[in-house]
């Protein structure tokens, strides 16, 4: 049986997972209704792919290994390593939106590796679809990214992913995805070559099993891989021995234990606990190691601390520094876009000790925090900061290409705000009442802006970005135009007090919520931080007067999620995260301690 290896790449929400699910349903890979490649709880809730996944289908006596990749830029490290293990890509593009920032990112990576993509223009059934325009934009993007003549001579398939239909030409009649699968068999190189050579394979993903421990997902480049065999593992730190205890191949979304696997196949290996991404597996020490898989560096950092608020330990199961460290160690085994510095230790001089965590973006970090809180962890984190580098005596910081689609009437306000955040406009086009604006902006300028953007565009704007690299430091960026509303007492928030406070800004707590001294309960729309008493009730007397007993009407509170909290917090605050709550608090809880800290600084 021949083997083909492909990955599906695209911008977020262009239909990768929907198409993959349809391919499997039509070819026996998914038997149960409601089962999807996005199996993680967070993936289902958010409707995005976070972790790359392997599956396979059999079509015309050919095994096609398919890797579904994330579309969000924060999980770009997942995409990078997958592309090294496959022979071609399906570049999925929305027939309305056309190429977006992440389309550019994944395509650039593919072209650099010499892959020849098959273009799939998806969602052609949408009323606003413009296939001809999108095709021209894709071709333009290929040339812009330095594609060779061969790469630019790509094949195009048109699809309606949710209906499971593909068309070789517009106007063709089709009932399934067979035109796409036929094109894969025709254009994607056969992976199953070199079966008689010495065995070599490379790890491109990691997994974890509670019984088997750390597991490696690898592509076999030559020879046969056998369960129980002794191997050499070659990495950046030299060569060591290892033994495969169990070997699995992929069938549909399930893994199936097998005795051996042939050249070209993608397998999962157990038995080598210290295996890492990019390492080469070989049966003969003389076999050369395959080129190492390089991964883009993190762009921002924040501190993870033990929760020391007055409510510490009430909800969490794992609350100690040692437990947080063990969990971060475990995350490092499979999350290659993450880095952790375990060395910083301030003791009790400036607060509790902390771990410095480096990630690819706010969402990347927020997903980790959300997973930890669901597992029962309790902690607090500092405000995210971008990573500043010195290159040749010049201070540099990460920049992003920002693409915004907004109703034309909202574009002026958006341009003004991004201008204040050091964003430079590169292009602006207007079609059908929607304005597309492209900016070059420091990552610092984007921190905390997404929530404002939703408000400014009344929820109608679309915003996406990709990291373009490090450029000269842009100078000071003033982002917060509001102060924090901080509780000066501990107790239970009451409606009477909150009704008076809601006119001063936006509240983060509701009536009946437990608060403590130093907890941030809202923001002040104008001005500096303000200390308030949210527990103050109405003075009771035995006198009744007309007009004094009006009903209290509270506006809905701005309930904090992890992402919202990371956006609105200031430098002198911590975000307290527990299994049931997300709270903002000042680093120093009392007014006296905050005043002392300001004097020191």
C-alpha positions in Angstrom: 0.0 0.0 0.0 1.3 3.4 -1.0 1.5 6.2 1.6 0.9 10.0 1.1 1.6 12.6 3.8 -0.2 15.9 3.8 -1.0 18.8 6.2 -4.0 21.1 6.0 -2.9 24.7 6.7 -4.9 27.9 6.7 -5.8 31.0 8.6 -8.0 30.6 11.7 -11.6 29.7 10.9 -11.1 29.1 7.2 -12.5 25.5 7.6 -9.5 23.1 8.1 -11.1 20.9 10.8 -14.5 20.9 9.0 -12.8 19.7 5.8 -10.7 17.1 7.7 -13.8 15.7 9.5 -15.7 15.5 6.1 -12.7 13.6 4.5 -12.8 11.1 7.4 -16.5 10.6 7.4 -16.6 9.8 3.7 -13.7 7.4 4.0 -14.5 5.5 7.2 -12.3 7.5 9.5 -15.2 8.9 11.6 -18.0 6.5 12.5 -19.8 8.4 15.2 -21.9 11.5 14.8 -20.6 14.5 16.7 -17.0 13.3 16.9 -14.5 15.7 15.5 -10.7 16.2 15.2 -11.1 19.1 17.7 -11.4 16.8 20.7 -10.0 19.0 23.4 -12.6 20.8 25.6 -11.1 24.2 25.0 -11.1 23.5 21.2 -14.8 22.6 21.2 -15.7 25.7 23.3 -13.7 28.2 21.3 -14.2 26.6 17.9 -10.5 26.8 17.1 -7.7 24.2 16.7 -5.0 24.5 19.4 -3.1 21.3 19.0 -2.0 19.6 15.7 -3.5 16.2 15.3 -2.8 13.1 13.1 -5.3 11.0 11.3 -5.3 8.8 8.3 -7.8 7.6 5.6 -7.6 4.9 3.0 -8.6 5.9 -0.6 -8.1 3.7 -3.7 -5.7 1.4 -1.8 -3.5 4.4 -0.7 -3.0 5.4 2.9 -3.2 9.2 3.3 -1.9 10.6 6.5 -3.4 13.9 7.3 -2.2 16.4 9.9 -4.7 19.1 11.0 -2.8 22.2 12.1 -3.8 25.2 14.2 -4.7 28.4 12.4 -4.0 31.0 15.1 -0.6 32.7 15.0 0.0 32.0 18.8 0.3 28.3 17.9 2.6 28.7 15.0 5.2 26.4 16.6 2.8 23.6 16.1 2.6 24.3 12.3 6.4 24.7 11.8 7.4 21.3 13.0 4.5 19.5 11.2 5.5 20.9 7.8 8.9 19.1 8.1 7.2 15.7 8.3 4.9 15.9 5.3 5.3 16.0 1.5 2.7 18.5 0.5 0.1 20.9 1.9 -3.5 21.7 1.3 -3.6 25.5 1.5 -7.2 26.4 2.5 -8.5 29.9 1.8 -11.9 31.4 2.5 -13.7 32.4 -0.7 -14.9 35.7 1.0 -11.9 36.8 3.2 -9.1 35.7 0.8 -5.5 35.3 2.2 -5.1 36.5 5.8 -2.1 37.1 8.0 -1.8 33.4 9.1 -2.3 32.3 5.5 0.9 34.3 4.7 2.7 32.8 7.7 1.9 29.1 6.9 2.5 29.5 3.2 5.8 31.2 3.7 7.0 28.3 5.9 5.8 25.7 3.3 7.5 27.4 0.4 10.8 27.8 2.3 10.7 24.0 2.8 10.3 23.4 -0.9 6.7 22.1 -0.6 4.3 22.5 -3.5 0.9 23.4 -2.1 -2.5 22.4 -3.5 -4.9 25.4 -3.1 -8.4 24.7 -1.8 -10.7 27.7 -2.1 -13.4 26.9 0.5 -16.9 28.2 1.4 -17.7 29.0 -2.3 -21.4 28.7 -1.4 -21.3 32.0 0.6 -23.3 34.8 -1.0 -20.3 37.2 -0.7 -17.8 34.8 -2.2 -15.5 36.1 -4.9 -13.5 33.1 -6.2 -11.8 35.0 -9.1 -10.5 37.8 -6.8 -9.4 35.3 -4.1 -7.5 33.2 -6.7 -5.7 36.3 -8.0 -4.8 37.3 -4.4 -3.4 33.9 -3.7 -1.3 33.9 -6.9 0.0 37.4 -5.9 0.9 36.1 -2.5 2.9 33.2 -3.9 5.0 35.6 -6.0 5.3 38.0 -3.1 6.7 35.2 -0.8 9.3 34.2 -3.4 7.7 31.0 -4.8 9.5 29.2 -7.6 7.8 28.9 -11.0 7.0 25.3 -10.1 5.4 26.3 -6.8 3.4 29.1 -8.3 2.0 26.8 -10.9 -0.4 25.4 -8.2 -3.5 23.3 -8.7 -6.8 24.7 -7.4 -9.8 22.9 -6.0 -13.1 24.5 -5.0 -14.9 23.2 -2.0 -17.9 23.5 0.4 -16.3 21.9 3.5 -19.4 21.7 5.6 -21.3 19.9 2.9 -18.3 17.6 2.1 -18.1 18.6 -1.6 -15.2 19.4 -3.8 -15.1 20.6 -7.5 -12.3 20.5 -10.0 -13.9 23.3 -11.9 -16.6 25.8 -10.9 -19.9 24.6 -12.2 -19.0 20.9 -12.0 -21.4 18.6 -10.4 -20.0 16.8 -7.3 -21.5 14.9 -4.4 -18.3 14.3 -2.3 -14.6 15.1 -1.9 -13.3 12.6 -4.5 -12.0 15.4 -6.9 -9.8 16.6 -4.0 -8.6 13.1 -3.1 -7.9 12.2 -6.8 -5.7 15.4 -7.0 -3.8 14.4 -3.9 -3.0 11.0 -5.4 -1.9 12.7 -8.6 0.2 15.6 -7.2 1.5 14.5 -3.8 4.7 12.5 -4.0 4.7 8.9 -2.7 6.2 8.8 0.8 6.8 5.1 1.0 10.3 5.0 -0.6 13.6 3.7 0.7 12.2 0.6 2.4 15.4 -1.4 1.9 17.6 1.3 3.4 18.8 1.6 7.0 16.0 2.9 9.3 15.8 6.6 10.1 12.9 8.6 11.5 12.5 12.1 13.0 10.3 13.2 15.9 8.0 16.2 15.0 5.4 16.1 17.8 5.0 14.9 21.4 2.2 13.3 23.3 1.6 12.0 26.8 -0.1 8.9 28.1 -0.8 8.3 31.8 0.4 4.7 31.5 3.1 4.9 28.8 4.5 8.3 29.7 6.0 10.6 27.1 5.4 9.5 23.5 6.9 10.7 20.3 5.1 11.2 16.9 7.6 10.6 14.2 7.9 10.3 10.4 9.8 7.3 9.1 12.1 8.4 6.2 13.7 5.1 5.4 13.7 1.4 6.4 11.4 -0.3 8.8 10.6 0.6 12.4 9.9 -2.4 14.7 8.4 -2.6 18.1 10.8 -3.8 20.8 13.9 -2.8 18.7 17.0 -1.0 20.2 17.7 2.4 18.6 20.1 5.3 18.6 18.7 8.7 19.4 20.6 11.6 17.8 20.0 15.2 19.0 21.8 18.5 19.6 23.3 17.1 22.8 24.9 14.0 21.1 23.8 10.3 20.7 22.2 8.0 23.2 20.5 4.6 23.2 16.8 3.8 23.5 14.3 1.0 23.1 10.8 1.1 21.6 8.4 -0.6 24.0 5.2 0.1 22.0 4.6 1.2 18.4 1.3 2.7 17.1 0.1 3.8 13.7 -2.9 6.1 13.0 -6.2 4.7 11.7 -8.9 7.4 11.5 -8.6 9.4 14.8 -7.6 6.3 16.8 -4.1 4.9 17.3 -3.6 1.2 16.6 -0.7 -0.9 18.1 1.4 -2.5 15.4 4.5 -4.7 15.3 6.3 -2.7 12.5 5.8 0.3 10.3 7.2 1.0 6.9 9.1 3.9 5.3 6.9 7.0 4.7 4.5 6.3 7.6 3.7 8.5 10.6 3.8 6.6 13.9 3.6 7.1 17.6 6.5 5.6 19.8 6.6 4.8 23.5 9.6 3.8 25.6 12.0 6.7 25.2 11.2 9.1 28.2 13.7 11.8 27.3 12.8 12.0 23.6 12.4 15.6 22.1 11.2 17.2 18.9 13.7 17.3 16.1 15.7 14.3 17.3 16.6 11.5 14.8 15.9 7.8 15.5 18.1 5.3 13.7 19.1 1.6 14.0 22.7 2.2 12.9 24.9 4.8 14.6 26.5 5.6 11.3 23.3 7.1 9.9 23.5 10.9 9.7 21.1 12.9 11.8 18.3 14.7 9.9 18.3 18.5 9.9 17.2 19.9 13.2 13.7 21.5 13.4 14.0 25.2 14.2 11.1 26.9 16.0 10.4 30.7 16.2 11.2 32.3 19.5 8.6 33.5 22.1 7.6 37.1 21.9 6.3 37.9 25.5 6.8 36.9 29.1 5.0 37.0 32.4 5.6 35.7 36.0 3.8 32.8 37.5 3.5 33.2 41.3 1.9 31.3 44.2 -1.4 32.8 45.1 -1.1 34.8 48.4 -4.3 36.7 48.3 -6.7 36.6 51.3 -8.8 34.0 49.4 -5.8 31.8 48.7 -6.3 28.0 49.0 -10.1 28.2 49.2 -10.8 26.7 45.8 -7.6 25.2 44.4 -6.3 21.7 44.9 -2.7 22.5 43.7 -1.5 25.7 45.3 2.2 25.3 46.2 5.3 26.5 44.2 6.5 22.9 43.9 3.2 21.8 42.3 3.2 24.7 39.8 6.8 23.9 38.9 6.0 20.3 38.3 3.0 21.3 36.0 5.2 23.7 34.0 7.8 21.0 33.6 5.2 18.6 32.2 3.9 21.4 29.8 7.4 21.9 28.5 7.5 18.3 27.4 4.9 18.8 24.7 4.5 22.6 24.3 7.6 23.6 22.3 6.5 27.2 21.8 6.9 27.7 25.6 10.0 28.5 27.6 10.2 28.7 31.4 13.0 30.2 33.5 12.9 28.5 36.9 15.8 30.5 38.3 14.3 33.9 39.4 13.8 34.0 43.1 13.1 37.2 44.9 12.4 35.5 48.2 10.3 37.8 50.5 12.1 41.0 49.6 9.7 42.1 46.8 6.9 39.5 47.1 6.8 35.7 46.6 9.2 33.8 44.4 8.1 33.3 40.7 8.7 31.4 37.5 9.2 33.5 34.4 7.2 32.0 31.5 7.8 32.9 27.8 5.1 32.4 25.2 4.1 33.2 21.6 1.2 35.5 22.5 -1.6 36.3 24.9 -3.8 33.4 23.7 -0.9 30.9 23.9 -0.4 31.8 27.6 -4.2 32.1 28.3 -4.8 28.5 27.0 -2.1 27.2 29.4 -3.6 29.1 32.3 -7.1 27.9 31.5 -5.9 24.3 31.3 -4.2 24.6 34.7 -7.2 26.1 36.4 -9.4 23.3 35.1 -7.0 20.8 36.5 -7.4 22.4 40.0 -4.4 24.8 40.1 -4.5 28.1 41.9 -1.9 30.9 41.1 -1.4 34.5 40.2 0.3 36.0 37.2 1.9 39.4 36.4 1.1 41.7 33.4 2.4 40.3 30.1 5.5 42.1 28.8 7.1 41.8 25.4 10.6 40.5 25.1 13.1 43.3 24.4 16.5 42.4 22.7 19.7 44.3 22.1 21.0 43.7 18.5 24.3 45.5 17.6 23.7 48.1 20.3 20.2 48.8 19.0 17.2 48.1 21.3 14.6 45.9 19.4 11.1 44.5 20.0 8.7 42.1 18.2 6.5 43.6 15.5 3.3 42.2 14.0 1.5 42.7 10.7 -2.1 43.6 11.7 -5.0 43.1 9.3 -8.3 44.7 10.3 -11.7 44.3 8.5 -14.2 46.9 9.8 -17.4 48.6 8.7 -16.2 51.8 6.9 -18.0 54.1 9.4 -15.8 52.6 12.3 -12.5 52.8 10.5 -11.6 56.4 11.6 -11.7 55.6 15.3 -9.8 52.3 14.8 -7.0 54.1 12.8 -6.8 56.8 15.5 -6.4 54.3 18.4 -3.8 52.1 16.5 -1.9 55.3 15.6 -1.6 56.1 19.4 -0.2 52.6 19.9 2.6 53.2 17.3 0.9 51.3 14.5 1.9 52.5 11.0 -0.7 52.1 8.2 0.7 50.2 5.2 -2.5 49.7 3.0 -6.2 50.5 3.0 -8.9 49.2 0.7 -12.7 49.6 0.8 -15.2 47.1 -0.7 -18.9 46.7 -0.2 -18.9 48.9 3.0 -16.0 47.0 4.6 -12.6 48.6 4.9 -9.5 46.4 5.1 -6.6 48.2 6.8 -3.1 46.7 7.2 -0.7 48.0 9.9 2.8 47.4 11.0 2.6 47.6 14.8 4.8 46.6 17.9 3.4 43.6 19.8 3.4 46.0 22.8 0.8 48.1 21.1 -1.5 45.2 20.6 -1.5 44.0 24.2 -4.8 44.8 25.7 -6.4 46.2 22.5 -8.6 43.3 21.4 -11.3 44.0 24.0 -11.4 47.7 23.0 -11.5 46.8 19.3 -14.7 44.7 19.8 -16.3 47.7 21.6 -15.1 50.3 19.0 -16.5 48.2 16.1 -19.7 47.1 17.9 -18.5 43.5 17.5 -18.5 43.7 13.7 -14.7 44.0 13.2 -12.3 41.2 12.4 -8.8 41.5 13.6 -5.8 39.1 13.0 -2.1 39.4 13.2 1.2 37.6 12.7 4.7 38.2 14.1 7.0 39.5 11.4 10.2 39.7 13.5 12.2 42.1 15.7 12.5 45.8 14.8 13.8 48.9 16.4 12.1 49.8 19.7 9.2 52.2 19.1 9.4 54.2 22.3 6.8 54.7 25.1 3.2 53.6 24.3 0.5 54.8 26.6 -2.4 52.3 26.4 -4.4 52.7 29.6 -6.6 55.8 29.7 -8.3 54.7 32.9 -7.5 53.8 36.5 -8.4 50.9 38.7 -11.2 50.9 41.2 -9.8 49.2 44.3 -11.7 47.9 47.3 -10.4 49.5 50.6 -12.3 46.9 52.8 -13.1 43.1 52.9 -16.6 41.8 52.9 -19.6 41.2 50.5 -20.3 43.7 47.7 -23.8 45.2 48.0 -26.1 46.6 45.3 -26.5 50.0 47.0 -22.7 50.7 46.9 -22.3 49.2 43.4 -25.1 51.4 42.0 -23.2 54.5 43.1 -19.9 53.2 41.8 -21.1 52.1 38.3 -21.4 55.7 37.2 -17.7 56.2 37.8 -16.6 53.3 35.5 -17.0 49.6 34.6 -17.5 47.1 37.4 -15.9 43.6 37.5 -18.0 42.2 40.3 -21.7 41.6 40.9 -24.0 42.1 44.0 -23.1 39.5 46.6 -19.6 38.9 45.4 -16.9 38.4 48.1 -14.2 41.1 47.9 -11.0 41.8 49.9 -8.9 44.9 50.6 -6.7 45.6 47.6 -8.9 43.7 45.1 -9.6 45.5 41.8 -13.4 45.6 41.5 -13.6 47.8 38.3 -12.0 50.6 36.4 -12.4 54.3 36.5 -13.1 55.7 33.1 -11.1 58.9 33.6 -8.3 59.6 36.0 -6.1 57.8 38.4 -6.8 54.7 40.7 -9.6 55.2 43.2 -10.1 53.4 46.5 -13.7 52.6 47.2 -16.0 50.7 49.6 -18.2 48.3 47.7 -19.7 46.8 51.0 -21.3 50.0 52.2 -25.1 49.5 52.6 -27.9 52.0 52.9 -28.3 53.7 56.3 -31.4 52.4 57.9 -33.8 54.6 59.9 -37.3 54.4 61.1 -38.4 57.3 58.9 -39.9 56.9 55.5 -39.6 59.6 52.8 -41.0 59.7 49.3 -38.4 59.2 46.6 -35.8 57.5 48.8 -36.8 53.9 48.1 -36.3 53.7 44.3 -35.4 50.4 42.9 -31.6 49.9 42.4 -30.8 49.0 38.8 -27.3 47.6 38.2 -25.7 47.3 34.8 -24.3 43.9 33.9 -20.8 43.5 35.3 -17.8 43.0 33.1 -17.0 39.4 34.3 -13.3 38.7 34.0 -12.0 35.8 32.0 -8.3 35.0 31.9 -7.9 36.8 28.5 -9.9 39.8 29.5 -7.9 40.0 32.8 -4.6 39.9 30.9 -5.8 42.7 28.7 -7.1 45.2 31.3 -4.5 44.7 34.1 -1.8 47.2 34.8 1.8 46.8 35.8 1.2 47.1 39.5 -1.5 44.3 39.5 -1.7 40.5 39.6 -4.3 38.4 38.0 -5.5 35.8 40.6 -6.6 32.6 38.9 -8.5 29.8 40.7 -10.6 26.8 39.5 -13.8 28.9 40.0 -12.7 32.6 39.9 -10.6 35.1 38.0 -9.8 38.3 40.0 -7.6 41.3 39.7 -5.7 42.6 42.7 -3.0 45.1 43.5 0.5 43.6 44.1 0.4 45.5 47.5 -3.0 45.1 49.1 -3.1 48.0 51.5 -3.0 51.7 50.6 0.0 52.2 53.0 2.0 49.4 51.3 1.2 50.8 47.8 2.4 54.3 48.9 5.6 52.9 50.3 6.3 50.9 47.1 5.8 54.1 45.0 8.3 55.9 47.1 10.9 53.1 46.6 10.4 53.1 42.9 
